[in-house]
């Protein structure tokens, strides 16, 4: 599944493959999501593990992917 919704990715995935930007996008990092199933969106909103995974994805998208792109150049 491809999504641009961070919450959807964490809620539905067992692992998230995060891509770098641009037409020459590559796999940047893979994040394992170790949340028990079934997952309830409302209950997970304040779960520390959910918040941690969400922050990891956001950090990659806004910070770390730039380092990956620079190394590839």
Wavefront OBJ file of the C-alpha trace (Angstrom):
o trace
v 0.000 0.000 0.000
v 1.233 3.494 -0.767
v 0.117 6.386 1.400
v 1.153 9.918 2.256
v -0.768 9.755 5.540
v 1.627 9.062 8.413
v -1.133 8.035 10.834
v -2.616 5.611 8.299
v 0.802 4.076 7.672
v 1.458 3.471 11.374
v -2.075 2.227 12.032
v -2.181 -0.305 9.188
v 1.418 -1.441 8.717
v 3.749 -4.005 10.207
v 6.605 -2.209 8.482
v 6.865 1.118 6.708
v 9.194 1.537 3.750
v 10.085 5.229 3.655
v 11.170 6.673 0.334
v 13.434 9.595 -0.464
v 12.002 12.486 -2.510
v 12.105 13.193 -6.213
v 11.892 11.386 -9.506
v 14.901 9.229 -8.585
v 13.382 8.175 -5.238
v 14.926 5.212 -3.473
v 14.241 3.306 -0.278
v 15.483 5.489 2.539
v 14.683 3.447 5.635
v 12.411 0.637 6.769
v 10.617 0.990 10.094
v 9.144 -2.055 11.846
v 5.834 -1.278 13.561
v 5.500 -3.532 16.595
v 1.998 -2.618 17.727
v -0.365 -5.424 18.763
v -3.424 -6.213 16.655
v -6.255 -5.487 16.415
v -5.427 -1.787 16.404
v -7.920 0.820 17.488
v -7.188 4.279 16.111
v -8.724 6.131 19.075
v -6.940 4.026 21.698
v -3.591 4.274 19.883
v -3.682 8.074 19.632
v -2.023 8.391 23.053
v -0.102 5.093 23.099
v 3.609 5.827 23.609
v 4.657 3.172 21.058
v 2.322 4.605 18.415
v 3.595 8.120 19.094
v 7.191 6.864 18.850
v 6.607 5.231 15.440
v 4.771 8.312 14.179
v 7.656 10.564 15.278
v 10.180 8.265 13.570
v 8.336 8.587 10.248
v 7.974 12.361 10.573
v 11.643 12.723 11.527
v 12.656 10.748 8.437
v 10.410 12.792 6.157
v 11.551 16.155 7.495
v 15.168 15.510 8.520
v 16.862 12.214 7.775
v 15.794 11.719 4.137
v 17.812 14.802 3.210
v 20.972 13.105 4.519
v 20.166 9.995 2.463
v 19.700 12.126 -0.673
v 22.998 13.959 -0.097
v 24.907 10.684 0.334
v 23.486 9.380 -2.964
v 24.549 12.503 -4.868
l 1 2 3 4 5 6 7 8 9 10 11 12 13 14 15 16 17 18 19 20 21 22 23 24 25 26 27 28 29 30 31 32 33 34 35 36 37 38 39 40 41 42 43 44 45 46 47 48 49 50 51 52 53 54 55 56 57 58 59 60 61 62 63 64 65 66 67 68 69 70 71 72 73
